Amino acid sequence: MSLVGNDESRLTGCFEGLRVLDFSTTIAGPHCARMLADMGAEVIKIESAEGETMRTRPPMRHGCSTAFGQLNVGKKSVVLDLKSRDGVAAVCRLVAEADILVENFRPGVMQRLGLDYAALSALNPRLIYCSISGYGQTGPSAELPAYAPVIHAASGYDMAHLAYQPGRSRPDYCGIYHADVVTGTYAFGAIASALYQRERSGRGQHIDCSMLESMLSLTLNEIQWSQFPVAQPSRPTFGPAECRDGYVMIAIASEKTFQNLMIVIGHPDWIEDPRFAKYSDRRANWGALMDGVEAWSRRLDVAQCLDALNAGGVPSSAYRSVADALADPQIAHRGALADVEDAAGNFKVVNLPFRMSEAKVAAGPRAASLGEHTEDILREAGVSDAAKP
């Protein structure tokens, strides 16, 4: 997709010319490193001979995982044995020419391998070394094992979400890994900031990115409610409104939205009703307000309801599946999906959610097979075959 007045043929990525060593596995670190690749960096993924965990995650096609591809498209793959002297020596040769290193091992692992920030920054003072972990690199919880679902529970996020589910006491099951995506995105932002600082200082630095703190950043209201008492509404503020054939989400997030909605549902008198006129009174009587909204929406199909809400300027949506969302013409208009390939064939991945007028932002064309670039990269670095497993 081209931006207005933008000749994409002349564009390069913001991070063109940067080299990244990606030691990360699973989701958070690979997501961060793929963002760097999408912005033009050369990302070299360092893997063991078995390949990283996500290479075996479904959907699988002829031995290739598209889940792995989604997180690692555009990267090169190099296989090294980090427990061998030759493997560590190869990393040190690669670090000498690298700009960024991303790792998400449990704290202490890279130090035991002799590949921690202190050791590698001595070889390359300009190296930006990003460590992603569950709880941070230091502190009483630092060495605890952690995956996204554990961090969701530890951060209070799951119980905060449960508070919006009336009549329920059991926390939800987890299948969408918010902590990984959020933390990977924060790490990307920190790396970009460190690159800017390096332009002035000439030095790299160590970035310590915590999944726990990243998840805390999602509970904006709850952080304040945990410090100061706030009366909760009589019904969760945002939730489904029932129609004849499904549900819609209606977001009443401003005075203008509230007023528009009251006109749409045929109750303009409620704009001045003392139960609803002021925000504080509206929260106290939210259940009665939404009962009135649903008395209107239940008479309509979802499509009819959305037509009325959109015409009235009320933010709303049907509850869609991911497949439905991907079929939205807006997604095609934005070029939000990229066609890529791996050794098994073609598939689609999601591009980064922003476009830039003076830079290329796009997924690379291919997800590398395990070790596909080992010989080329090691030969370029002047490393012998002994470094390979």
N, C-alpha and C positions, 0 to 999 in steps of 0.2 A: 504494500500500500504506500502511495506517495503522499506526502504532505503538500499542501498548497505551495506552489512556487519552489518545490524542492526536487532537484535532480538527484535521485538516489544513486545514480551511477558514479557520481563524484565523491560520495560519502565514504568515510572510514570510521571504524569504531573509536570511541573516546580512549580506550585502553590499547589501541593498536601499538605493537612494539613491546608490550609488557609480557614477561614470562611468569607463569604461575605454576608452582608445584603443589598438586592437590593430593594430600595423603588421606583425605577424609573418606568415610564410608557411610552407608545408609542414606540419610536424607539431609540433615542440616548443613553439613559441610559441603556435600556435593551440590546442593541447591545454591549455596553462596558461590562456589567456584563456577557453576554454569552461568550465573549472572555475569561473572567476570568474562567468561568466554563470549557470551552474547554481546558484550560491549567491546569485543575485539581483541582481548588478551589471548595469548597462546597458553592454553592450560594443559599441563602434562599430568595425567592421573597416574599415580604410583600405586601399583597393585601387587599382591602376592601371586604366586603361581596358581592358586585356586581361584583368584578373582574375588572381588568384593561381594558382600552379601546380596546386594540388590540385583546382581546378574542372574539370580535364580528365582526372582519374584515374578509372579504372573502379572500380565499375560505373557506366556512364553510362545514363541514361534520358531521352530527349528533350532532350539537352544538359545535363542536371543530374547531377552526381556525388554518389553517396551517401557516398563516402569523404570528400569535402569536407564534406558535411552532418554526418557523424559528428563532425568536428572543429570545426565552426562553427555548429551549431544554436544558436538563441537569441541570435545576434548581429545587429546592424544592419550594412548594407553602405553605405559611402560611397566614391565614386570621386573621387580627386584626383590631379592631376599634381604630384608632389612636386619635380619639376625646374623648375617654374615659380614665379615670384615670388608669383603669386596663390595657388597651391597651398600654399606654405609659410606665407603670411599666414593662410590658412584654418586650417591646423593650429594656428598660434599662437592664434587666436581660440578654437578648441576646447580647447586646453590650459589656457586660463585657467579653464575650468569643469570640468576633468578631475581625477580623483583618482589614476589609475594609467595608465601607458603601458607597453606591452609591445612589444619589437622584437627580432628575431633576425637582423638583417643582419650581414654581416661587419664587425668593428670598423673604425670610421672612416667608414662610409657615412653614418650619421646626422649626423656632424659635418660632412661635406662638404655635406650638404643644409641645414645650419644648424639641425638639429633634435636636437642632442645634449643631454645632461643639463644642462650648464652654461648653454646658451642658454635652454632651456625652464624650468629651475628659477628663473631670474631672473624669468620671467613668472608663475610659480606656485610659490612656495617649499614648498607642501604636496604637490607632485607626487611620487609614488612611481614611479620610472622603472626598469623592469626590462629589462636587456639579456641575452639568451641567445646564446651563441656556442659554437663548437667547443672552443676552448682558453682562453677568458677574454679580457677586453678589453685586457690588456697582456701583455708577455713575448715571448720569441723566436718562439713559435708562433702568436701572437695573430691574425696576418693570413692564416694558411693557410686555404684553403677546406676545409670539413668538412661531411660528412653523417653520419648515424648509422652506416652500415657502416664508414666510415673510422675513426670514434671507437671502434667495437667493436674494431678491429684495433689502434689506437694505445694503447688503455688496457690491453692484455693480456687482455681478456675472452675474445677468440676463442681464444687459445692456452691459457688456463686451462680453457675448456670442452673443448678438444681433449684435454687431459690425462685427461679422464674417458671417453674413447672408446678402449678398448684396441685395439691393432693398427692405429690410424690415424695418419697423419702429415700429411695435407692438411687445412687448416682448412675448416670448414663454409661453405657458401654462406649468405648473409644475406637474409632476407625479412621478418623481424619486427624492428621498429626500437626495441629496448629503450632506446637512448640518448635518443631523442626523448621517449618517454613518461616516463622517469625524470627527465630534466632539466626537462621541463615541470612535473612534480609538485613537484620541489624549488623551482622558481621560484614556484609557487603558494604554497608554505609560506613562502618568504621574503617574498612580498608581504603575506601575512596578518600576519607578524611585524612588518613595517614599518608596517602600518596600526595595530597595537597601540601601537607606539612613538610614532607620530604623535599618538595621543590624549594622550600625556603631554608630548611636546616641541613639538607644533604644526608640525613640519617633516617634509617628505618626505625621500627619499634615493635614491641610485643603487644598484641591485642588479646585481651582475655574476655571472651564473650560467654555469658551465662544464660543457659536456657531458663533457669528458674526466674531470673530477673526479667528476661524477655517476656515470659508469660505474665508476670505481675503487671507489666505495662498494658496488658489487655483489660485489666480489671480497674479501669479508671475510676468509675463511680464507687466501686466496692472499697478501694483503698481509702477514699474519703469517708465512706460510711463506717469503716472500721475504726475511725478516729472520732467521729462526731455523730450523734444520734440524728437520724433522718426518718421521718414517717414514710413508710412504704405505701404505694397506691393500693387500692382495694383489689386490683387485678393487674397482672403484669402489663406494662405500658405497650409493649410491642408483641403482637401475636396474631394468630390466624382469625380472620372474620369469615364466618361460614356463608357459603352461597348454595344454590340448589345442587350444583354438581361438583363442588370442591371448595377450596379456601383461597382467600387472597390476603396478602399482607398489606396493611394500611399503616403508614407512618405519620402520626400526628406529632410533628416535632417543632412546630412554631405556631404563633398566634394566627398567622395567615392560613396555614394548613388547617388548623382547627376551624376557622371561620368558613373556609371553602368547603370543608367536609360537611359542615352543618347545612350549608346551602344545597349540596348535592343530595343529601339524604332527606331533604324536605323539612328540616327543622331550623330555619334561620332564627327562630325565637330563642333557641338554646344558646345563641351567641351572648345574649344578655342574661340568661338564666343564672341565678346566684349559685347553683350547684356547679356550673361549668365556666362561668365568665372569666374567673381568675385562674391562673395555672395551679396555684396551691389548692383551690377548691376542686378543680378538675381532677387532680391526682387523688384527692380524698374520695371522689365519687366516680372513679374511673370505670368501675364495674357497671354502674347505671348508664354511663355514657356509651360504653361499648355494647351493652344490651340494646340500646337504641339504634346503634349502627347496624347491628346484626338483624334487628327487626326489618331493616331496609334491605340488607344484602341477601338475606335468605329468600327473598322474592325473585332474585335474579340469578342467571347463569354467571359463571366466572367471567366470560367474555363481555357480557352486558355490564356487569359491575365495573370491570376495568375501563370500558369505554366511558362510563359516566365519571369515574374518578379521574381519568386522564383529561377529559374535557374540562373538569372542574379544577385542574391544577393540584390534585392531591397525590402525593407520591404513593405508588402502590405496585404490586406485582402478583401474578399467579405464583403458586408454589411449583417450581419446575424441577425436573430431573436435570442432571448434568448434561445428558444427551440433548434434552430440550434446549438448554442454555447454549450449547455449542452450535445448535441449528439456528439460533437467532441471527437474522440478517445483519444486525449490528456487529456481530463477531466477524462476519465476512468482510463487512465494510472497513473494519479496523485492521484487518489482516492479523487477527489475534492468534490464528493457528498457522504453524509452519509445517510443511511437508519435509520430512527427513527420512533417512534410511539407516539400516544396519545390515549385517550380513544376511539376515532373513528377509529383507524387503523393506517396503515403505510403511510409514505410519505418521501420525500427526502429534505434535507437541505444542504446548502453549508458549507463545512468545512472552517476553517481559511486558508488563502492562503500561508501558510508556513509550512515546515516540519523541524523537529529537529532531529539530529542523536542520541541524548542522552536523549530525553524527548518525551513523548506521547502528541500529539496535535490532539484532535478529539472531535467532538460533542458528548454529552451524548446521551444515548439511548432513552430517553423519555422526552416528554413535560408534565409536571404535570397538573392534573386537579386542579381546583380552591380549595384551602384549603386542598389538599391531604395530606400534611405533618404537618398540624397544631397540632394535638394531640401529635404526636411523638416529635416534636421539643419543644413544650411548656412543655411537661412532662420532657424531658431531662433537660430543663432549670429550672425546679422546679416551674413552673408558674401554677396557678390555672385556672380552666375552665372559671372563671369570665372574663378573658382577651379576650375571643372569643366574636365576635358580637352576 
